[in-house]
Amino acid sequence: MYKYKSIIIKIKLFYLILFGKIKKNNKIIKISKNNSIKIENILIIFPIKEEDFRVALYSFRNLEKTESIHYYFLINTIHKQHFHLGGYAFDVSQNINNGKIKIDETFYEHRILNKKYDIVIDLNKEFIFDLSIIINNLNATYKVGIKNNFSDYFYNIQFNLNNEDILEKIYNKIFLMLK
């Protein structure tokens, strides 16, 4: 079953790339001592799976809300009751039968979907096609995610999660980027 889904995803991506709907994220990141980028809007997509969500929530527990930075979160509806970070939270739900992702209708409003984000962070360790298409369509300077087979098309900053690595360490590295 997993191999079948992988083939379907590859076919979908092939056609989207062929017709120009998806392009590799080739934004150049220039980092220097004098580099002072003003960060105003950050979108964080929390993991869909419960165990990964709990690890991510623990890693981001000290995320401080400031007046100059606006945080936007996409959170699985099931986990929303456990979520306590300050910012704008939008619901995400996953259909168990077909694996499709549905996002809260208010996220699709012009002021949210078309907002210029400085950083978009996807904390899901596995590739989720529907979320990746949304990430591809968002306007962001930095798109951060965990490396997988298709991540080169969607993220310009990637963290490698090997079999030996602990997911919490990756989340902590991503959290340190926000300080």
VMD Tcl script that builds the backbone (N, CA, C; Angstrom):
set m [mol new atoms 537]
animate dup $m
set s [atomselect $m all]
$s set {name element resname resid chain x y z} {
  {N N MET 1 A 0.822 -1.194 0.000}
  {CA C MET 1 A 0.000 0.000 0.000}
  {C C MET 1 A 0.870 1.264 0.000}
  {N N TYR 2 A 1.939 1.282 0.804}
  {CA C TYR 2 A 2.825 2.440 0.874}
  {C C TYR 2 A 3.489 2.687 -0.470}
  {N N LYS 3 A 3.921 1.613 -1.149}
  {CA C LYS 3 A 4.578 1.750 -2.444}
  {C C LYS 3 A 3.609 2.334 -3.473}
  {N N TYR 4 A 2.351 1.923 -3.406}
  {CA C TYR 4 A 1.328 2.434 -4.312}
  {C C TYR 4 A 1.123 3.939 -4.100}
  {N N LYS 5 A 1.045 4.390 -2.832}
  {CA C LYS 5 A 0.881 5.812 -2.532}
  {C C LYS 5 A 2.086 6.604 -3.019}
  {N N SER 6 A 3.273 6.062 -2.854}
  {CA C SER 6 A 4.485 6.733 -3.289}
  {C C SER 6 A 4.482 6.937 -4.802}
  {N N ILE 7 A 4.034 5.951 -5.536}
  {CA C ILE 7 A 3.965 6.056 -6.998}
  {C C ILE 7 A 2.949 7.116 -7.405}
  {N N ILE 8 A 1.801 7.147 -6.732}
  {CA C ILE 8 A 0.766 8.141 -7.021}
  {C C ILE 8 A 1.305 9.549 -6.761}
  {N N ILE 9 A 2.007 9.733 -5.645}
  {CA C ILE 9 A 2.576 11.049 -5.315}
  {C C ILE 9 A 3.590 11.461 -6.369}
  {N N LYS 10 A 4.437 10.530 -6.789}
  {CA C LYS 10 A 5.430 10.846 -7.813}
  {C C LYS 10 A 4.773 11.259 -9.127}
  {N N ILE 11 A 3.699 10.596 -9.498}
  {CA C ILE 11 A 2.982 10.931 -10.731}
  {C C ILE 11 A 2.356 12.328 -10.612}
  {N N LYS 12 A 1.718 12.609 -9.464}
  {CA C LYS 12 A 1.113 13.920 -9.258}
  {C C LYS 12 A 2.179 15.019 -9.327}
  {N N LEU 13 A 3.280 14.802 -8.638}
  {CA C LEU 13 A 4.354 15.797 -8.638}
  {C C LEU 13 A 4.941 15.993 -10.030}
  {N N PHE 14 A 5.100 14.912 -10.771}
  {CA C PHE 14 A 5.628 14.995 -12.128}
  {C C PHE 14 A 4.765 15.911 -12.984}
  {N N TYR 15 A 3.449 15.715 -12.933}
  {CA C TYR 15 A 2.562 16.541 -13.742}
  {C C TYR 15 A 2.531 17.992 -13.258}
  {N N LEU 16 A 2.582 18.211 -11.962}
  {CA C LEU 16 A 2.598 19.582 -11.445}
  {C C LEU 16 A 3.883 20.294 -11.830}
  {N N ILE 17 A 4.994 19.579 -11.821}
  {CA C ILE 17 A 6.278 20.161 -12.229}
  {C C ILE 17 A 6.277 20.409 -13.736}
  {N N LEU 18 A 5.760 19.452 -14.488}
  {CA C LEU 18 A 5.710 19.554 -15.938}
  {C C LEU 18 A 4.908 20.776 -16.392}
  {N N PHE 19 A 3.788 21.044 -15.722}
  {CA C PHE 19 A 2.939 22.167 -16.101}
  {C C PHE 19 A 3.297 23.451 -15.357}
  {N N GLY 20 A 4.392 23.445 -14.614}
  {CA C GLY 20 A 4.885 24.663 -13.971}
  {C C GLY 20 A 4.165 25.073 -12.707}
  {N N LYS 21 A 3.344 24.199 -12.153}
  {CA C LYS 21 A 2.635 24.521 -10.914}
  {C C LYS 21 A 3.578 24.458 -9.714}
  {N N ILE 22 A 4.601 23.622 -9.799}
  {CA C ILE 22 A 5.599 23.495 -8.741}
  {C C ILE 22 A 6.960 23.734 -9.366}
  {N N LYS 23 A 7.712 24.615 -8.723}
  {CA C LYS 23 A 9.081 24.870 -9.149}
  {C C LYS 23 A 9.980 24.660 -7.957}
  {N N LYS 24 A 11.190 24.199 -8.211}
  {CA C LYS 24 A 12.141 24.036 -7.123}
  {C C LYS 24 A 12.333 25.360 -6.417}
  {N N ASN 25 A 12.443 25.291 -5.117}
  {CA C ASN 25 A 12.620 26.491 -4.311}
  {C C ASN 25 A 14.080 26.902 -4.386}
  {N N ASN 26 A 14.403 27.814 -5.292}
  {CA C ASN 26 A 15.788 28.214 -5.543}
  {C C ASN 26 A 16.131 29.575 -4.960}
  {N N LYS 27 A 15.384 30.032 -3.961}
  {CA C LYS 27 A 15.712 31.313 -3.354}
  {C C LYS 27 A 17.058 31.196 -2.667}
  {N N ILE 28 A 17.921 32.127 -2.963}
  {CA C ILE 28 A 19.264 32.121 -2.388}
  {C C ILE 28 A 19.208 32.741 -1.004}
  {N N ILE 29 A 19.842 32.077 -0.072}
  {CA C ILE 29 A 19.899 32.562 1.301}
  {C C ILE 29 A 21.288 33.103 1.537}
  {N N LYS 30 A 21.358 34.387 1.827}
  {CA C LYS 30 A 22.638 35.018 2.114}
  {C C LYS 30 A 22.724 35.247 3.618}
  {N N ILE 31 A 23.706 34.631 4.235}
  {CA C ILE 31 A 23.892 34.762 5.670}
  {C C ILE 31 A 25.248 35.405 5.916}
  {N N SER 32 A 25.238 36.473 6.690}
  {CA C SER 32 A 26.476 37.138 7.071}
  {C C SER 32 A 26.284 37.776 8.442}
  {N N LYS 33 A 27.357 38.290 9.006}
  {CA C LYS 33 A 27.275 38.943 10.312}
  {C C LYS 33 A 26.409 40.200 10.244}
  {N N ASN 34 A 26.441 40.872 9.134}
  {CA C ASN 34 A 25.689 42.111 8.970}
  {C C ASN 34 A 24.260 41.883 8.502}
  {N N ASN 35 A 23.896 40.632 8.321}
  {CA C ASN 35 A 22.583 40.286 7.811}
  {C C ASN 35 A 21.534 40.486 8.904}
  {N N SER 36 A 20.699 41.470 8.741}
  {CA C SER 36 A 19.643 41.708 9.716}
  {C C SER 36 A 18.317 41.741 8.976}
  {N N ILE 37 A 17.650 40.625 8.991}
  {CA C ILE 37 A 16.373 40.487 8.303}
  {C C ILE 37 A 15.268 40.744 9.324}
  {N N LYS 38 A 14.371 41.617 8.966}
  {CA C LYS 38 A 13.269 41.918 9.856}
  {C C LYS 38 A 12.194 40.843 9.685}
  {N N ILE 39 A 11.939 40.142 10.759}
  {CA C ILE 39 A 10.946 39.073 10.742}
  {C C ILE 39 A 9.645 39.615 11.326}
  {N N GLU 40 A 8.568 39.499 10.562}
  {CA C GLU 40 A 7.272 39.986 11.029}
  {C C GLU 40 A 6.210 38.899 11.087}
  {N N ASN 41 A 6.192 38.003 10.107}
  {CA C ASN 41 A 5.148 36.980 10.025}
  {C C ASN 41 A 5.773 35.601 9.908}
  {N N ILE 42 A 5.375 34.710 10.812}
  {CA C ILE 42 A 5.892 33.338 10.816}
  {C C ILE 42 A 4.703 32.379 10.842}
  {N N LEU 43 A 4.708 31.438 9.916}
  {CA C LEU 43 A 3.699 30.382 9.877}
  {C C LEU 43 A 4.376 29.085 10.295}
  {N N ILE 44 A 3.818 28.429 11.310}
  {CA C ILE 44 A 4.349 27.146 11.781}
  {C C ILE 44 A 3.261 26.098 11.606}
  {N N ILE 45 A 3.591 25.057 10.863}
  {CA C ILE 45 A 2.664 23.950 10.632}
  {C C ILE 45 A 3.062 22.822 11.582}
  {N N PHE 46 A 2.234 22.584 12.570}
  {CA C PHE 46 A 2.536 21.540 13.542}
  {C C PHE 46 A 2.203 20.161 12.971}
  {N N PRO 47 A 2.886 19.129 13.467}
  {CA C PRO 47 A 2.693 17.776 12.932}
  {C C PRO 47 A 1.257 17.278 13.076}
  {N N ILE 48 A 0.859 16.471 12.124}
  {CA C ILE 48 A -0.471 15.875 12.128}
  {C C ILE 48 A -0.528 14.725 13.144}
  {N N LYS 49 A 0.523 13.924 13.195}
  {CA C LYS 49 A 0.553 12.768 14.101}
  {C C LYS 49 A 0.691 13.214 15.551}
  {N N GLU 50 A -0.025 12.512 16.436}
  {CA C GLU 50 A -0.081 12.927 17.840}
  {C C GLU 50 A 1.269 12.895 18.534}
  {N N GLU 51 A 2.032 11.805 18.380}
  {CA C GLU 51 A 3.319 11.732 19.100}
  {C C GLU 51 A 4.284 12.813 18.624}
  {N N ASP 52 A 4.293 13.110 17.322}
  {CA C ASP 52 A 5.148 14.175 16.794}
  {C C ASP 52 A 4.661 15.551 17.250}
  {N N PHE 53 A 3.332 15.712 17.325}
  {CA C PHE 53 A 2.763 16.973 17.794}
  {C C PHE 53 A 3.200 17.251 19.230}
  {N N ARG 54 A 3.142 16.261 20.071}
  {CA C ARG 54 A 3.524 16.452 21.480}
  {C C ARG 54 A 5.003 16.839 21.606}
  {N N VAL 55 A 5.850 16.208 20.806}
  {CA C VAL 55 A 7.279 16.539 20.829}
  {C C VAL 55 A 7.488 17.973 20.342}
  {N N ALA 56 A 6.793 18.351 19.275}
  {CA C ALA 56 A 6.931 19.708 18.730}
  {C C ALA 56 A 6.414 20.748 19.720}
  {N N LEU 57 A 5.289 20.470 20.348}
  {CA C LEU 57 A 4.728 21.403 21.320}
  {C C LEU 57 A 5.678 21.591 22.496}
  {N N TYR 58 A 6.293 20.501 22.928}
  {CA C TYR 58 A 7.269 20.585 24.020}
  {C C TYR 58 A 8.487 21.412 23.584}
  {N N SER 59 A 8.958 21.191 22.368}
  {CA C SER 59 A 10.137 21.915 21.875}
  {C C SER 59 A 9.874 23.405 21.693}
  {N N PHE 60 A 8.651 23.766 21.341}
  {CA C PHE 60 A 8.301 25.165 21.099}
  {C C PHE 60 A 7.582 25.799 22.288}
  {N N ARG 61 A 7.620 25.167 23.442}
  {CA C ARG 61 A 6.891 25.642 24.619}
  {C C ARG 61 A 7.332 27.034 25.065}
  {N N ASN 62 A 8.571 27.415 24.807}
  {CA C ASN 62 A 9.093 28.712 25.236}
  {C C ASN 62 A 9.069 29.762 24.126}
  {N N LEU 63 A 8.285 29.530 23.104}
  {CA C LEU 63 A 8.162 30.494 22.010}
  {C C LEU 63 A 7.488 31.751 22.552}
  {N N GLU 64 A 8.204 32.850 22.504}
  {CA C GLU 64 A 7.702 34.095 23.088}
  {C C GLU 64 A 6.980 34.923 22.049}
  {N N LYS 65 A 5.825 35.382 22.427}
  {CA C LYS 65 A 5.049 36.256 21.547}
  {C C LYS 65 A 5.523 37.686 21.766}
  {N N THR 66 A 5.877 38.337 20.678}
  {CA C THR 66 A 6.292 39.734 20.748}
  {C C THR 66 A 5.347 40.575 19.904}
  {N N GLU 67 A 5.394 41.872 20.131}
  {CA C GLU 67 A 4.518 42.760 19.377}
  {C C GLU 67 A 4.928 42.869 17.913}
  {N N SER 68 A 6.211 42.685 17.637}
  {CA C SER 68 A 6.693 42.872 16.274}
  {C C SER 68 A 6.561 41.618 15.407}
  {N N ILE 69 A 6.377 40.449 16.029}
  {CA C ILE 69 A 6.269 39.196 15.267}
  {C C ILE 69 A 4.870 38.619 15.433}
  {N N HIS 70 A 4.254 38.305 14.304}
  {CA C HIS 70 A 2.934 37.691 14.304}
  {C C HIS 70 A 3.089 36.210 13.958}
  {N N TYR 71 A 2.599 35.345 14.834}
  {CA C TYR 71 A 2.684 33.911 14.617}
  {C C TYR 71 A 1.345 33.390 14.112}
  {N N TYR 72 A 1.434 32.509 13.129}
  {CA C TYR 72 A 0.270 31.817 12.582}
  {C C TYR 72 A 0.568 30.326 12.689}
  {N N PHE 73 A -0.416 29.552 13.130}
  {CA C PHE 73 A -0.213 28.123 13.343}
  {C C PHE 73 A -1.278 27.324 12.612}
  {N N LEU 74 A -0.853 26.221 12.008}
  {CA C LEU 74 A -1.784 25.220 11.483}
  {C C LEU 74 A -1.674 24.019 12.411}
  {N N ILE 75 A -2.791 23.650 13.042}
  {CA C ILE 75 A -2.782 22.605 14.063}
  {C C ILE 75 A -3.890 21.607 13.771}
  {N N ASN 76 A -3.566 20.338 13.947}
  {CA C ASN 76 A -4.565 19.287 13.805}
  {C C ASN 76 A -5.694 19.558 14.797}
  {N N THR 77 A -6.921 19.524 14.322}
  {CA C THR 77 A -8.089 19.810 15.140}
  {C C THR 77 A -8.119 18.958 16.405}
  {N N ILE 78 A -7.683 17.732 16.292}
  {CA C ILE 78 A -7.688 16.806 17.429}
  {C C ILE 78 A -6.806 17.327 18.565}
  {N N HIS 79 A -5.716 18.011 18.239}
  {CA C HIS 79 A -4.751 18.469 19.244}
  {C C HIS 79 A -4.984 19.904 19.696}
  {N N LYS 80 A -5.970 20.574 19.163}
  {CA C LYS 80 A -6.175 21.993 19.440}
  {C C LYS 80 A -6.394 22.274 20.928}
  {N N GLN 81 A -7.010 21.357 21.635}
  {CA C GLN 81 A -7.266 21.574 23.060}
  {C C GLN 81 A -5.978 21.622 23.875}
  {N N HIS 82 A -4.898 21.032 23.368}
  {CA C HIS 82 A -3.620 21.020 24.066}
  {C C HIS 82 A -2.720 22.187 23.665}
  {N N PHE 83 A -3.162 22.975 22.709}
  {CA C PHE 83 A -2.322 24.033 22.155}
  {C C PHE 83 A -2.488 25.303 22.976}
  {N N HIS 84 A -1.367 25.942 23.337}
  {CA C HIS 84 A -1.426 27.110 24.204}
  {C C HIS 84 A -0.519 28.267 23.761}
  {N N LEU 85 A 0.116 28.158 22.613}
  {CA C LEU 85 A 1.014 29.221 22.154}
  {C C LEU 85 A 0.202 30.407 21.632}
  {N N GLY 86 A 0.749 31.606 21.822}
  {CA C GLY 86 A 0.053 32.810 21.400}
  {C C GLY 86 A 0.206 33.057 19.916}
  {N N GLY 87 A -0.874 33.389 19.272}
  {CA C GLY 87 A -0.860 33.661 17.839}
  {C C GLY 87 A -2.198 33.287 17.236}
  {N N TYR 88 A -2.246 33.236 15.931}
  {CA C TYR 88 A -3.456 32.887 15.209}
  {C C TYR 88 A -3.404 31.409 14.847}
  {N N ALA 89 A -4.347 30.630 15.350}
  {CA C ALA 89 A -4.349 29.192 15.107}
  {C C ALA 89 A -5.474 28.824 14.142}
  {N N PHE 90 A -5.130 27.973 13.173}
  {CA C PHE 90 A -6.091 27.484 12.195}
  {C C PHE 90 A -6.121 25.967 12.263}
  {N N ASP 91 A -7.306 25.421 12.063}
  {CA C ASP 91 A -7.494 23.975 12.167}
  {C C ASP 91 A -7.088 23.249 10.892}
  {N N VAL 92 A -6.509 22.071 11.097}
  {CA C VAL 92 A -6.197 21.147 10.016}
  {C C VAL 92 A -6.798 19.807 10.415}
  {N N SER 93 A -7.451 19.145 9.502}
  {CA C SER 93 A -7.963 17.801 9.797}
  {C C SER 93 A -7.547 16.864 8.677}
  {N N GLN 94 A -7.356 15.603 9.048}
  {CA C GLN 94 A -6.927 14.608 8.081}
  {C C GLN 94 A -7.982 13.523 7.981}
  {N N ASN 95 A -8.394 13.221 6.767}
  {CA C ASN 95 A -9.322 12.131 6.531}
  {C C ASN 95 A -8.547 10.823 6.628}
  {N N ILE 96 A -8.913 9.980 7.563}
  {CA C ILE 96 A -8.172 8.735 7.815}
  {C C ILE 96 A -8.270 7.779 6.630}
  {N N ASN 97 A -9.396 7.779 5.936}
  {CA C ASN 97 A -9.598 6.837 4.833}
  {C C ASN 97 A -8.696 7.116 3.635}
  {N N ASN 98 A -8.596 8.389 3.231}
  {CA C ASN 98 A -7.810 8.684 2.028}
  {C C ASN 98 A -6.577 9.532 2.303}
  {N N GLY 99 A -6.375 9.958 3.550}
  {CA C GLY 99 A -5.183 10.728 3.902}
  {C C GLY 99 A -5.215 12.177 3.457}
  {N N LYS 100 A -6.340 12.648 2.927}
  {CA C LYS 100 A -6.454 14.034 2.468}
  {C C LYS 100 A -6.484 14.990 3.654}
  {N N ILE 101 A -5.904 16.159 3.444}
  {CA C ILE 101 A -5.841 17.194 4.465}
  {C C ILE 101 A -6.880 18.265 4.147}
  {N N LYS 102 A -7.601 18.700 5.169}
  {CA C LYS 102 A -8.557 19.801 5.010}
  {C C LYS 102 A -8.169 20.882 6.011}
  {N N ILE 103 A -8.062 22.104 5.505}
  {CA C ILE 103 A -7.659 23.229 6.340}
  {C C ILE 103 A -8.862 24.140 6.566}
  {N N ASP 104 A -8.895 24.732 7.742}
  {CA C ASP 104 A -9.940 25.663 8.145}
  {C C ASP 104 A -10.197 26.688 7.039}
  {N N GLU 105 A -11.462 26.943 6.734}
  {CA C GLU 105 A -11.822 27.858 5.641}
  {C C GLU 105 A -11.293 29.267 5.861}
  {N N THR 106 A -11.154 29.699 7.116}
  {CA C THR 106 A -10.673 31.059 7.367}
  {C C THR 106 A -9.214 31.235 6.945}
  {N N PHE 107 A -8.453 30.153 6.849}
  {CA C PHE 107 A -7.068 30.241 6.393}
  {C C PHE 107 A -7.008 30.641 4.916}
  {N N TYR 108 A -8.026 30.266 4.165}
  {CA C TYR 108 A -8.038 30.549 2.730}
  {C C TYR 108 A -8.481 31.973 2.401}
  {N N GLU 109 A -8.811 32.738 3.427}
  {CA C GLU 109 A -9.177 34.124 3.171}
  {C C GLU 109 A -7.983 34.855 2.576}
  {N N HIS 110 A -8.265 35.868 1.809}
  {CA C HIS 110 A -7.229 36.613 1.091}
  {C C HIS 110 A -6.143 37.144 2.033}
  {N N ARG 111 A -6.520 37.608 3.203}
  {CA C ARG 111 A -5.555 38.229 4.111}
  {C C ARG 111 A -4.613 37.222 4.768}
  {N N ILE 112 A -4.945 35.957 4.786}
  {CA C ILE 112 A -4.094 34.940 5.417}
  {C C ILE 112 A -3.300 34.167 4.374}
  {N N LEU 113 A -3.973 33.602 3.387}
  {CA C LEU 113 A -3.306 32.784 2.379}
  {C C LEU 113 A -2.336 33.597 1.535}
  {N N ASN 114 A -2.680 34.835 1.231}
  {CA C ASN 114 A -1.837 35.672 0.375}
  {C C ASN 114 A -0.900 36.584 1.157}
  {N N LYS 115 A -0.786 36.367 2.432}
  {CA C LYS 115 A 0.105 37.165 3.276}
  {C C LYS 115 A 1.549 36.846 2.927}
  {N N LYS 116 A 2.403 37.846 3.047}
  {CA C LYS 116 A 3.848 37.643 2.846}
  {C C LYS 116 A 4.429 37.154 4.175}
  {N N TYR 117 A 4.815 35.880 4.195}
  {CA C TYR 117 A 5.433 35.300 5.388}
  {C C TYR 117 A 6.944 35.414 5.256}
  {N N ASP 118 A 7.586 35.715 6.356}
  {CA C ASP 118 A 9.041 35.739 6.363}
  {C C ASP 118 A 9.588 34.324 6.500}
  {N N ILE 119 A 8.924 33.527 7.334}
  {CA C ILE 119 A 9.344 32.136 7.540}
  {C C ILE 119 A 8.107 31.250 7.572}
  {N N VAL 120 A 8.147 30.141 6.833}
  {CA C VAL 120 A 7.138 29.086 6.922}
  {C C VAL 120 A 7.872 27.835 7.383}
  {N N ILE 121 A 7.391 27.248 8.465}
  {CA C ILE 121 A 8.040 26.078 9.049}
  {C C ILE 121 A 7.055 24.922 9.046}
  {N N ASP 122 A 7.443 23.818 8.422}
  {CA C ASP 122 A 6.647 22.588 8.423}
  {C C ASP 122 A 7.341 21.590 9.340}
  {N N LEU 123 A 6.676 21.204 10.421}
  {CA C LEU 123 A 7.269 20.300 11.408}
  {C C LEU 123 A 6.905 18.836 11.180}
  {N N ASN 124 A 6.228 18.530 10.097}
  {CA C ASN 124 A 5.888 17.136 9.794}
  {C C ASN 124 A 7.125 16.422 9.267}
  {N N LYS 125 A 7.415 15.259 9.820}
  {CA C LYS 125 A 8.615 14.546 9.383}
  {C C LYS 125 A 8.370 13.724 8.119}
  {N N GLU 126 A 7.131 13.390 7.835}
  {CA C GLU 126 A 6.844 12.678 6.600}
  {C C GLU 126 A 6.190 13.628 5.603}
  {N N PHE 127 A 6.321 13.305 4.344}
  {CA C PHE 127 A 5.796 14.129 3.263}
  {C C PHE 127 A 4.276 14.028 3.242}
  {N N ILE 128 A 3.613 15.182 3.250}
  {CA C ILE 128 A 2.154 15.245 3.137}
  {C C ILE 128 A 1.854 16.108 1.917}
  {N N PHE 129 A 1.343 15.485 0.886}
  {CA C PHE 129 A 1.152 16.125 -0.414}
  {C C PHE 129 A 0.326 17.400 -0.315}
  {N N ASP 130 A -0.828 17.343 0.349}
  {CA C ASP 130 A -1.725 18.498 0.405}
  {C C ASP 130 A -1.074 19.695 1.107}
  {N N LEU 131 A -0.370 19.448 2.191}
  {CA C LEU 131 A 0.317 20.537 2.892}
  {C C LEU 131 A 1.451 21.107 2.040}
  {N N SER 132 A 2.136 20.250 1.336}
  {CA C SER 132 A 3.245 20.703 0.497}
  {C C SER 132 A 2.770 21.604 -0.636}
  {N N ILE 133 A 1.622 21.311 -1.196}
  {CA C ILE 133 A 1.065 22.160 -2.255}
  {C C ILE 133 A 0.735 23.540 -1.692}
  {N N ILE 134 A 0.199 23.583 -0.488}
  {CA C ILE 134 A -0.098 24.870 0.146}
  {C C ILE 134 A 1.191 25.632 0.421}
  {N N ILE 135 A 2.207 24.945 0.939}
  {CA C ILE 135 A 3.501 25.577 1.217}
  {C C ILE 135 A 4.102 26.130 -0.073}
  {N N ASN 136 A 3.981 25.393 -1.153}
  {CA C ASN 136 A 4.506 25.837 -2.439}
  {C C ASN 136 A 3.844 27.131 -2.895}
  {N N ASN 137 A 2.566 27.293 -2.597}
  {CA C ASN 137 A 1.829 28.469 -3.042}
  {C C ASN 137 A 1.992 29.678 -2.122}
  {N N LEU 138 A 2.551 29.478 -0.944}
  {CA C LEU 138 A 2.735 30.587 -0.012}
  {C C LEU 138 A 3.928 31.434 -0.423}
  {N N ASN 139 A 3.829 32.722 -0.167}
  {CA C ASN 139 A 4.898 33.663 -0.446}
  {C C ASN 139 A 5.735 33.801 0.826}
  {N N ALA 140 A 6.931 33.233 0.823}
  {CA C ALA 140 A 7.796 33.273 2.001}
  {C C ALA 140 A 9.251 33.336 1.584}
  {N N THR 141 A 10.045 34.074 2.363}
  {CA C THR 141 A 11.477 34.157 2.106}
  {C C THR 141 A 12.150 32.838 2.451}
  {N N TYR 142 A 11.824 32.311 3.622}
  {CA C TYR 142 A 12.405 31.051 4.084}
  {C C TYR 142 A 11.300 30.024 4.269}
  {N N LYS 143 A 11.525 28.858 3.717}
  {CA C LYS 143 A 10.615 27.729 3.914}
  {C C LYS 143 A 11.445 26.618 4.518}
  {N N VAL 144 A 11.081 26.221 5.729}
  {CA C VAL 144 A 11.878 25.291 6.522}
  {C C VAL 144 A 11.102 23.993 6.685}
  {N N GLY 145 A 11.816 22.872 6.529}
  {CA C GLY 145 A 11.179 21.575 6.707}
  {C C GLY 145 A 12.196 20.491 6.963}
  {N N ILE 146 A 11.692 19.300 7.156}
  {CA C ILE 146 A 12.528 18.130 7.396}
  {C C ILE 146 A 12.722 17.411 6.064}
  {N N LYS 147 A 13.951 17.051 5.784}
  {CA C LYS 147 A 14.334 16.443 4.503}
  {C C LYS 147 A 13.569 15.140 4.260}
  {N N ASN 148 A 13.048 15.022 3.046}
  {CA C ASN 148 A 12.436 13.778 2.566}
  {C C ASN 148 A 12.667 13.703 1.066}
  {N N ASN 149 A 12.070 12.735 0.418}
  {CA C ASN 149 A 12.316 12.527 -1.014}
  {C C ASN 149 A 11.921 13.715 -1.890}
  {N N PHE 150 A 10.944 14.506 -1.457}
  {CA C PHE 150 A 10.414 15.576 -2.301}
  {C C PHE 150 A 10.661 16.969 -1.722}
  {N N SER 151 A 11.373 17.070 -0.637}
  {CA C SER 151 A 11.517 18.337 0.075}
  {C C SER 151 A 12.276 19.403 -0.717}
  {N N ASP 152 A 13.119 19.014 -1.656}
  {CA C ASP 152 A 13.866 20.002 -2.449}
  {C C ASP 152 A 12.940 20.933 -3.221}
  {N N TYR 153 A 11.742 20.487 -3.533}
  {CA C TYR 153 A 10.799 21.292 -4.287}
  {C C TYR 153 A 10.054 22.299 -3.415}
  {N N PHE 154 A 10.086 22.118 -2.098}
  {CA C PHE 154 A 9.238 22.929 -1.246}
  {C C PHE 154 A 9.981 23.762 -0.199}
  {N N TYR 155 A 11.182 23.348 0.212}
  {CA C TYR 155 A 11.894 24.036 1.292}
  {C C TYR 155 A 13.258 24.523 0.821}
  {N N ASN 156 A 13.668 25.709 1.274}
  {CA C ASN 156 A 15.018 26.157 0.988}
  {C C ASN 156 A 15.940 25.975 2.196}
  {N N ILE 157 A 15.387 25.603 3.340}
  {CA C ILE 157 A 16.176 25.183 4.503}
  {C C ILE 157 A 15.615 23.843 4.941}
  {N N GLN 158 A 16.486 22.830 4.983}
  {CA C GLN 158 A 16.046 21.483 5.330}
  {C C GLN 158 A 16.912 20.906 6.441}
  {N N PHE 159 A 16.270 20.184 7.324}
  {CA C PHE 159 A 16.967 19.490 8.395}
  {C C PHE 159 A 16.873 17.994 8.135}
  {N N ASN 160 A 18.016 17.334 8.228}
  {CA C ASN 160 A 18.095 15.914 7.938}
  {C C ASN 160 A 17.782 15.107 9.198}
  {N N LEU 161 A 16.811 14.220 9.114}
  {CA C LEU 161 A 16.429 13.346 10.211}
  {C C LEU 161 A 16.801 11.919 9.831}
  {N N ASN 162 A 17.925 11.446 10.363}
  {CA C ASN 162 A 18.358 10.075 10.120}
  {C C ASN 162 A 17.658 9.130 11.080}
  {N N ASN 163 A 17.873 7.848 10.888}
  {CA C ASN 163 A 17.292 6.851 11.783}
  {C C ASN 163 A 17.849 6.984 13.195}
  {N N GLU 164 A 19.077 7.485 13.328}
  {CA C GLU 164 A 19.708 7.615 14.633}
  {C C GLU 164 A 19.300 8.904 15.345}
  {N N ASP 165 A 18.807 9.882 14.595}
  {CA C ASP 165 A 18.478 11.179 15.175}
  {C C ASP 165 A 17.183 11.116 15.986}
  {N N ILE 166 A 17.103 12.048 16.911}
  {CA C ILE 166 A 15.909 12.192 17.731}
  {C C ILE 166 A 15.149 13.408 17.201}
  {N N LEU 167 A 13.868 13.245 17.015}
  {CA C LEU 167 A 13.034 14.297 16.443}
  {C C LEU 167 A 13.090 15.574 17.282}
  {N N GLU 168 A 13.170 15.440 18.581}
  {CA C GLU 168 A 13.224 16.605 19.461}
  {C C GLU 168 A 14.446 17.478 19.167}
  {N N LYS 169 A 15.566 16.866 18.814}
  {CA C LYS 169 A 16.770 17.642 18.485}
  {C C LYS 169 A 16.552 18.489 17.234}
  {N N ILE 170 A 15.879 17.928 16.261}
  {CA C ILE 170 A 15.583 18.673 15.026}
  {C C ILE 170 A 14.653 19.843 15.350}
  {N N TYR 171 A 13.619 19.588 16.135}
  {CA C TYR 171 A 12.692 20.655 16.513}
  {C C TYR 171 A 13.406 21.740 17.315}
  {N N ASN 172 A 14.328 21.356 18.183}
  {CA C ASN 172 A 15.072 22.341 18.962}
  {C C ASN 172 A 15.954 23.205 18.060}
  {N N LYS 173 A 16.547 22.604 17.033}
  {CA C LYS 173 A 17.345 23.378 16.075}
  {C C LYS 173 A 16.471 24.385 15.328}
  {N N ILE 174 A 15.292 23.950 14.946}
  {CA C ILE 174 A 14.369 24.853 14.249}
  {C C ILE 174 A 13.932 25.976 15.198}
  {N N PHE 175 A 13.656 25.621 16.438}
  {CA C PHE 175 A 13.256 26.633 17.429}
  {C C PHE 175 A 14.366 27.666 17.637}
  {N N LEU 176 A 15.606 27.213 17.650}
  {CA C LEU 176 A 16.728 28.151 17.839}
  {C C LEU 176 A 16.846 29.148 16.690}
  {N N MET 177 A 16.371 28.768 15.512}
  {CA C MET 177 A 16.360 29.701 14.383}
  {C C MET 177 A 15.461 30.908 14.661}
  {N N LEU 178 A 14.455 30.705 15.476}
  {CA C LEU 178 A 13.477 31.767 15.735}
  {C C LEU 178 A 13.912 32.723 16.832}
  {N N LYS 179 A 14.986 32.416 17.524}
  {CA C LYS 179 A 15.445 33.304 18.608}
  {C C LYS 179 A 16.268 34.433 18.072}
}
mol reanalyze $m
mol bondsrecalc $m
mol representation Tube
mol addrep $m
